[in-house]
Amino acid sequence: PFLVLATQNPLETEGIYPLPESQMDRFMMRLSVGYPTGEQEMEIIRRQLVQHPIELLEPVCTIEDVICCRDAVAHCQVSDELLSYAVELVRRSRTHPAVALGASPRGSICLVKAAQALAVARGRKFVIPDDIKSLTKACLAHRLVLRAEARAEGVAPETILDEALEQVEVPA
């Protein structure tokens, strides 16, 4: 199993260059967590007053647990109707007039695999439309390259995906 978590600070980026589209396409998701609340930030400070929390880390599962979870996700059922739904959402990202480069087939794969993982995490052995809908922006927005005109007008990739989610018929 291989997992990369990365952070990005949008300030002080001199000497830092955006990843090319082909590399961005290899990240399954992009999530924005924002800032903590005041109380959460105080708790973060409290936890670091005496000892850094990383020094207290202990395993929470075994490699066997990870393999078991991976197998459960792999065997989570996805109907052809939901596969078609995911593919149509991704296709819309490619045909929108504001998009210069839409999500690749890798985006479709990541969206469906993430939906399988979410279904399993929620205690199901099958994917439902809400699994796909709730992950569409996290799995696809970072893969879209907008046309210069759209960027100048302040169009966000998430807006394009919102349109697709509104327009594409949800399977029953």
N, C-alpha and C positions, 0 to 999 in steps of 0.2 A: 504493500500500500504506500502511496506517495501523496503528500499533501503539502501545498505551499500556501502560507498566509503572508500577505504583504500589506504594508501601509503606504500611503502616499500623502505627503503634505504639500498642498498646492502653493505654499509660499517658499521663498528661497530656492527656486528651481534653476538658478544659473548653473550651467554645466550639465543639467539633467535634460534629457530629450525624451519626448513621448515614445512609447513602444510602437513599432510598426504594426499595421493592421494584422499581419500574419501572426505576430506574437500575441497581440490582444485576443485573437481568436482562440488561443490555447488556454485561456483562463475560463473556467466553467461559469463563474459568477463574479459580479462586481457589486459590492454592498457598501452603502454609506451608513455609518453608525452615528455620526454627529457627535456633539458634546454631551457629557453626562449632566444630570441635574446637579444643583448645588449640593444636595444631600449625598448623591452618589460620589461626587468629587471629594467631599469630606471623607467618605468611607475609603476611597482610594488612598488618600493621604494617611488616614489612620492605619491602614494595613501596611504602610511602608515606614512608619515611624521607627520601629525597632528592628525590623528585618524585612528584606525584600521578599515578596511572595514567591518569587521564582525559586528561592532556596527551600521552600516548603513543598514543592511539587512532588506528587507521588502518582504512580500509574493509576488510572481509573478503569482500565480494562486491559485484557491480555490480547496478544496477537490473534489468538483463537476467537476472541469476542469480535474483533474487527473482521476477520474472515467470515464469521457467521453473519454479521450484519451485511457485509458485501454480498454474500450469497442470497440473503433474504431480499435485498434490493434487486438483484439480478433476476429473481423469480417472481417479482411483483408484476402482476398482469397489466398490460396496456392494450386496450381494444384498438382495432383498426380505425374506428371512428375517432378515437383520441389521438392516434398517430396522425391521421389526416388533419385534425384540428391543429396540432402543433406545427405540422408542415405548412399549413395555410397561413398561420401567424408569421412564420419565418418568411414565407414567400411574399407576404405583404411588405415585409421590411425591405425586400429587394426591388419592389415595383413602385414604391412611394415616390412621388416626384421630388421630394426634398432630399432623397437619399442617393448618394453617389455610389456607395458600396453597402449592400445589405448583409445580413447574417448568412454565413456559409452553412452547408450541411452539418458541419461540426456544431453549429448553434442549435440545430434541430436535435441532434444527438444529446447535447448537454441539457437541453430543456426537458426532454423525455426522461433522461436518467435522473435529473434532479427531482422531477415529479415522482418517479418511482421511490426515491429515497424519502421524500416528504410523506408519501402514502405510508411507507413502512414505519416512519417515525410517529405517525398518527395512528398506528395500530391496524392498518389495512393491508391486504395482500393484493390490492388493485388500485389503479390510478383513477381519480375522478376529475372532471373538468376544472374544478377549483384548484387542484394541485398545479395544473398547467398554468392557469390564469394568474395565480399568486406568484409564480416564478418567472413569468415572461420577461418582465423588465430587468430583473437581476441577471438573467441568463443571456439576454439579447442586446440590451442597450449599449453596452461597451463595444459591441461588434459593429455598430452602424457608423458609417462615415457619411456625414451630411455634406450636401453641396454648399459651396461658399455662400450663395444667396441665403440659404436656410440658416446657416450659422450667423450671418450678419443680421438676420431678422430675429435671432434669439430662439430659434426652434430647438427643442431638446429631443434627443432620441426617445426619451420616455413618452413624449407627446405623440410621436408617431406610433409607438407601440400601444398607447392608450386608444388611438384611433382603430388600430387593427383589432384590439380586444373588443371594441364596440361593434365593429363591422362584421367580424367573422362569426358565423352562426355556431353557437355552442352545442355540441352533441347532447342528445337527451340521455 
